[in-house]
Amino acid sequence: MNSNTQTIGMRQKESIFSFLISELKPKGKIFTPFNIISFPVIVVGLVIIFLRFKNGIGSVTNLTQDVPWGLWIGFDVVTGVAFAGGAYVLVFMVNILNLKQYRPILRITVLNGFLAYLFYSAALLLDLGRPLNVINVVIGNNFGVSSVLFLVGWHFLLYMLALLIEFSPAIAEWLNARKLHRFLTGIAMGAVIFGITLSVLHQSGIGALFLMAKDKIHPLWYNSYLPLLFVVSSVFAGISMVIFEGSISHKVFSGQLNENDQQAHHNILTGLSKICALGMFAYLTLLVLVFVHEQNYAYINSPMGYWFLLEVLGFVVLPMLMFFMAYRRQNVLLIRIAAVLTLLGIMLNRMNISIICYRWDAAERYIPSWQEFTVTLTIIFIEIWVLRWIVRRMPVLQRLPQWVGGGH
């Protein structure tokens, strides 16, 4: 009996191993435009990353003691976390508000969020002069457990774990692990509630980090309400990224979708456009109140003032009106254009706070090196490669296995 049990166990292990090996094989076309463009960039980026760890951060970046945070923090982390906000918003809408019409895009949104946090955390390690000292953020050494950085570090770690648990039923379905699937599904709701709370906290926490730079950030962008503004903007930033990535995913992975899925996707985009419009209206209202409260009128008639107006009028007011119009007219193309403008606006806002308007009056300004841009593209491209590998193999957009109940 024991011998038979061991034999069955060995066969099961061999079948799982064979399955995993077979899944490593490429699926789809190899020589696509994206692969041809991204592969050489990734190779160069990995070489730069090697040189960064071998020769130090100063060998590949233009960072200085006066400007210790550059593109890898300003874009990869500060901007990227806002873009990943769609995960906690969609999870809240589907699992807490019970808006089931958005369930078809829930898994890919959670997956996008998890991969974004995973790779942006890796970018954070690149930016540290001594990467091994990242443990100090976790244990509170040199910072103290009451520091904002300590809180943000723990929020990052725990939220990534929560996202992984939320997505884990898809992994169990892929492996056909039914018992594991039941267990993971049972603990998913706890992870959902925990994850939503953590996400709101660390979105505001990142804004709170910049409260310590009052004398370094231009007054039009610095105010004591930065944590609240970061949270509110992460809502429509995350939803706009869901619209943008969802539109691309439904084109790239159209073979996994039927006609009903395509029509449901259009209805989903229309509903998301309304949420974006309302979120941007709330954000704009806060901006106006802060502007009046801080009495920043004197700064408007200046180059930085014109730059501020471009950000607000061109990338908040304009896409907000476009979202409203697109919702009323059910215009999917206009929704996608508004989403792209919103993402550019969030990128501009976060880069203004962390780089462009940071020490704006300094004699020597920080300009990212080409190596910094290349590594940033490398991180984004690798994330897309991993996302594509998962979506092509796991039930993310595909129909669920019959033993789960079928359907989405």
N, C-alpha and C positions, 0 to 999 in steps of 0.2 A: 504493500500500500504506500509506504513512504517512498519507495523507488519510483512508483508510477507518478506520485505527486511531484517528485523532483523532475521527472522527465517532462511532465506537462508544463511545469514552471520554466524549464529551460527552453521549451518550444515557444512559450509565450514571450520570453525575453528575446529569443532569436527573431520572432515575427515583428516585435516592436522595433528591434534594431534594424531589421531589413526595411521596415516601413520608413524609419527616419532617414536611412541612407537614400532610399528612393525619392524622398521628398526634397533632398538636397539638389537633385537634378534640375536644371533650368526648365522653366515652363514659359512658353511664348517665344516670340522672336528675340534673338540676341542682338542683332545689329539694327537697333532702333535709333532714331535721332537723339533721344534722351541718353541712351547708353553710350553712344559715340561721343557726346559732349561731356557727360558726367564722369566717365571712367578716367580719362587723363587728368581731370581736375582732382579727382580723389587720389590718384597716385602722387601727384605733386603735393597735395595737401598733407598726405601721410609722411612724405619726406620732410616737409616743413615742421610737422609735429615732432618727428624724431629729432630734428635739429634743435627745436625749442627745448626739449628735455635734455639733450646732450650739452648744449652750449648756454642754456639759460634763456629766460623770457626776453631779455633785451636784445638777443641776437636776431629775432624775427619780428619784433614789434617796435613801435615808436613810443611806448609808454615810458614815463619818467616818475621820479619821486613825487612831483607835483600833480601828475595825472596818472594815478595808478590803475584807474578803470578806463578801459578803452572799448573797442568794437566788440570784443568777445563778451563783455559784460553788458554794454549798452544795447546791442542787438540780440545776441544769442540768448541772454538771460532775461534782461528787463523787458525787451520787446517780445521775445519768444514766449515768456510766461503769459503775457496778455493774450497772445494768439491762441494759446492752449486753453484759454478760459471757457471755450465752448464745451469742454467735457463736463465741468461741474454744472453749467447752465442746462445742458441737455439732460443730464442725469436727474437734476432737480425737477425738470419739466415732466419727464417720463415717469420716474419712480415716486415722486412726492405729489406732484399735481395730477398725475395719472393722465397725461395727454398722450394717449397711445398712438396718435397719428404720426408722432415723431420717433416711434420705436425702430422703424427700418434703418435709421441712420445712427442709432445709439451706439452700436458696437464699434463702427468705424470711427466715430467721434471719440469714444473712450480710448481706442487704440492709438489714434492720433495724439491724444493728450498724454498718454503714457510714454510714447516714443519721444514726444517733444521734451518732456521733463527729463527723461533718461539721457538724451543727447545734449540738452542744454546744461545738465549737471556736469557732463563730461567737458563741455566748454568752460565751465567754471573752474575745473581743475587745471585747464590750460592757462588760465589767467592768473593763477596763484604763483607767486615767485617760488614758493616751496610747496608743491602740491600735497606732499604728505602731511602738511600742517592743517589740512582740511579737517582732520579729526578734532582740532581745537574748537571748531564751530559746534561740533556735536557734543563735546563734553563740557563746553563752556570755559575752557582754559584760555587765559589771556583776555577774555571778553566778559565773562560773568554770565550767569544764567538769566539775568534780567536784560541782557542786551537784545536789540532787535535782530541782529545777525544770528544769534543763537536760536531765536524763535523761528526765523525764516529757514534756517538749516534743518531744524527738526520738522517743520511743516513740509519742506521739500521731500524729505525721506519718507515720512509717514504717508504723504499724499501719493507718492509713486507706488507705495505698497497697496494703498486703497484702490488705485486705478488698476493695478495688476490683478487684485482679487476680483474687481468688477468685470474684468475681461477674461478671467481664468476659465469660466464655463465654456467659452469658445475653444480654448486649448484642450479641455477634457473631451469635448465633442470631436475635435480633430483626431485625438488619440483613441476615440471610442471607449473612454474610461467612464463607464456609467456610474459606478459607485462614487468615484471622485467627483463626477459632475453633480450628483445629488448633494454631496457635502459642500462643494463650492457655491452652488446655487443657494444653499441654506444660509451661508454666512455673507452672501453678497449684499443684502439689504443693510446690514450693519456697516459694511464698508462704504456703502453709498452715503449714509448719513454722516459717517466720520469724514469721508472725503469731501463732501460739500462744505462742512464746517472748516476743514483745514484749508481748502482752496480760497475761501473768502478771507481767512486770516492771513495767508501768505501773500495774496494779491495786495492787501492793504499794507502788509509788512514791507514789501519791496518799496512802496511809496514812502513808508516811514523811514527807510534808510536814508533818503535824500533830505529828510528834515534836519540832518546834522550838517548840511552844506548850505546853510542860509546865506553866507557871505560869498559863496562861489557860484550860485545859480542866479541867472538874471531874474529880477523881481517879477517880470510878467509870467514866469513859469514856476517860481517858488512861492508857496503859501503853506499855511499850517493844515490845509485840507487835502494835501497830496494823497494820504492814504485812502480817503473816501473817493477821490477822483480816480485813483488807480482801480479801485473795486468796480465802480460804475462803468468805466471805460472798458474793463475786461469783459463785461457782459456782451456789448455789441462788437467788440473786437473778436471775441471767441466765436460768436454766432456768424460774423462775416467770414471768418476762416472756415467755418463749417460749410457755408455756402460756396466759397471758393474751392475748397478741397473736394466737397461733395460733387460739384459740377464736373471737376476733372475726373474723379473716381468713377462717376457714372458713364463717362465716355470711355475711359481706359478699360474698365471692367464691365462693359455693356453686355458681354457674353454671359455674365452670371445673372443678368436681370431679364425679366419678362416685360411685356407691354404694360401690365398693371403697375409694376414697380416704377417704370419710367413716369407714368402719369402721377403716381403718388409722390414721386420726387418733386415734380413741378408744384404740387399742392403744398408740400413741405416748405419749399423755398418761399412761396408766397406768405405762409404763416410766419416764417423766420424774419422776413422783411419787416413785418409789423413790429415784431419784438425789437429789432434793430432800431427802427424809427423811434419807438418810445424810449428806448435806452439812450439814444443820442439826444433826444429832447431833454431828458433828465440831466444828462451830462452838460448840455449847453446851458441849461438853467443854473446849474452849479457854477459853471465858468463865469457867467454874468454876475452872479451874486458875489463870488470871490473877487472879481475885478472891481466891483463897486466897493466892497468891504475894504479891500487893500488900497483903494484910491490910486490906481495905477494909470490915471488919465495922462499924466505927463510923459509917459513912456511911449505912447502910441505914435506920436509924430517924430519917429526916429527909425533908422534901419531895422532895429530889433522889433520895434512896434509893427512895422509893415510885415515882417516875418511872422509875428504873432497873428496878425489879421489873416495872413495867407493860410496859416494852419487852421484857424477857427472857421473862417468863411469858406475856404476851399475844400477842407477835408472833414468838417463837422456839419456845417449848415447845408452845404450842397448835397452830400450823400444822404443826409437825413431827409431832405425834401424829395430826393430821388426814391428813397425807400417808401415814403408815403405815397408818392405817385404810382410807383410800381405795384404796391399792394392794391390800390384802388383799381388799377387797370389790368391786374393779373399779368404783368409784363415781366417774364422771367429774365430776358436779356438785360433789362434795366436794373433788375435786382442784382445780377452778377456784376454789372459795371459799378453800381453803388457799393457793393461789397469790396471790390478792388480799391476804390477810392478810400473807403473806410480803413482798410488795412494799411494803405500808404499813409493815411493820417495818423494812425496809431504809431506806426513806425517813426514818422516825423516827430510826434510828440515825445516819445520815449528817447529818441536820439537827441532832441533838443534839451531835455532835462539832464541826460547823462553825458552828453558830449558837446553838442553844438553851442548851447548856451551855458555850459559849465566852464567857468573861468573865461567868460566871453571877452573880458577886458585885459587878458594876459598878453604880454608882448609876444610870446611864442605860443602858437596854438598847436594842439594835438591833431595830427592828421594820420589816420590809420595807414600802415604800410600795405603793400600789395600782398605780402604774406598773410596778414591778418584777414584780408578779404578772401583769399584763397582758402584758408582754413575754415572760415565761416561757410563758404559754399560747399566745402568738403563735408562738413557736419550735416548740412541740409540734404545733400545728395545721398549720403549714406543712410540717413533717416528714411528717405524716399525709397531706396533700394530695399531696406528692411520691411517697410510698410507694404511694398508691392509683393515681396516674398510671402508675407503672412496672409494678405488678402487673397492671393491666388491659391492658397492651400487650406486655410481655415474658414469655417462658416461665419464670415464677417458680413459680406453682402449676399452670400449664397443662402439658399434655403437650408433650414436646420435639418439634421438627421431625423428620420422617421421616429426613432425611439425617444426623441425629445418632444415630439408632437407635430413636427413638420411646420412649414411656414416660417415667417420671420419671428 
